[in-house]
Amino acid sequence: MIEVPKQWNEEADVVVIGFGFAGAATAIAATEAGSSVLLLEKAPEEHKGGNSRVSANIVFWPDDVDKAEVYLKALAGPYLDNISDEMVHVWAEQMHANRAWLEKLGMKPADLPRSFKGVVEFPELAGSECVHMLVHREDADVAPVKIGGERLWRVIEKAVAARRIRTLFDTPVRHLVRDKGEIVGVVAERRGERIAIKANRAVVLTCGGFEANPEMIRNYIQGLPVSYPVGTPYNTGDGVRMGLEIGVDLWHMNNIAGPLVAFKAADIPVAQWLNLPRGGNYLFIAGDGKRFTMEGEPCSVGDRHGKVKRHGVWMQQTLPLPIHMIFDETYRKAGHIGKAAADWDVSNENHYDWSDDNLREVEKGWIKKANSLRELAASIDIEPEALEATAALFNAFALDGSDSDWGRSAGTLAALETPPYYAMPLTPAFVNTQGGPRRDKDAQVIGADGAAIPRLYSAGELGSIYSYLYQGGGNIGECFAFGRIAGTNAAKLPRGRVAAA
């Protein structure tokens, strides 16, 4: 455990680690409650915002507290045992309160129509009728409403700036400082120097998950020896690591919003979503040359944030590595494979601008090209006979209009028969992790002994409440809900030792 510094370089009443939606909500709440706040962000200022900034900027808003409780319990299913009724109620109550709070900050909420893909992610579950998905409608917006584009992020960033909340960028926090059981500050790095920052009231962890930490992915998530984030590359599990140093209780570590299949090249920072053009002259194959799922986007048809139904049970999608997307010249000409969808406004530096005809990516060597399937198979180390057999069977399905293996609809089936042929490597990827230090209804972090760790709080995807199934927009809603709880409660603490108060 890190020693208590003899001298502090900085201090504030509330020290918030991570500047995304959760950190911003925490900082705003603590400031409005009369505390001084220091917001610490690992990323350089130009990359601030974490997953919040580069997300769809959609907020899941339940219009009824009682129904929201029912829906969350249904989402948790058999993984509800460590989520108390008190916690469920506070979550539902504060998620409902989000809309009014966001409007006060300047959000102009617009409901995505229920016909919009994925608005109600699990309509078959009890309580799902409470679900609304809110986006910020800017003055310049016209129908149809777009998602993404940092729309809500700009509102929240402006609210933080208006409150003159001090922020240090390029300042990764390395350790929590604990004295006689209480968290009294942090040790961080700034411009290559170690700095000690005193927290007079509390420290709040809002530093995201571990989707960009390959070792943690292998340790905590089954079946993903390799994966990449589609959001920020700065979420490397710092909150998990610091929590373990002081003995926190971890929960929901194996639950992720994914995986999906995506594309990753060495010279782009994160994995890129697929946006498959219409047409059916393509298939996904594993290393044995065989299909392994009902192809579609973002992973397979029926995918709900990485969960697919198998044998009547929702489970994490299995993605056998290596994976390749195989297609022919007809499909190559059908449209871009990786450019953002028409309803998604992409305006962040992590997104690669895919060519309309996919030829730039072929020229880069990202997509292999061959005159025959046999030649293509050899170029990606697949048994030629296996790929030819898979393609022949798939072509038969296309001719018949029925996919007997995986159930792709007739309108998405078309034979691979026009050379040249192409192979693009795909990788498992996901939006975010849900696990981390367990928190209670007051947003306090819980230790391995089951007791709250004095003066330590958390909010956001780090230690999220979601243990199994996930409703889109839920993490952003949770960022605001528990950010407010954490900031308000941290600001109520006396300056100095809690035990002595």
Protein Blocks (a to p, Z undefined) as FASTA:
>chain_A
ZZddfbdfbdcfbdcedjdfklmmmmmmmmmnopacddddfbafklghijmlmmnoiacd
dfbfklmmmmmmmmnmmmlmmmcfklmmmmmmmmmmmmmmmmmnopacddddfklghklm
blmbghklmpccdddddfklccdddeejilmmmmmmmmmmmnopacdehiacfbdcdeeh
iafbdcddeehiacddddfkbccdfebpaklgmklmmmmmghiabccdfbdfklgolmmm
mmmmnopacehklgccddddddddfkbfbdcdddddedjkbcdddfkopafbdcddfkbg
hiaghiaceehiacdddddddddddddfklmmnocfkbccfklccfbfkbccddfklmmm
mmnomaccdfbfklmmmmnopafklmmmmmmmmmmmmmnopafknopafklgccdfbdcd
dddddddddfbdcbdcdddfkopacdfkopacehiacedjeopablbbccehklmmmmmm
mmmmmmmmmmmpcghjfklZZ
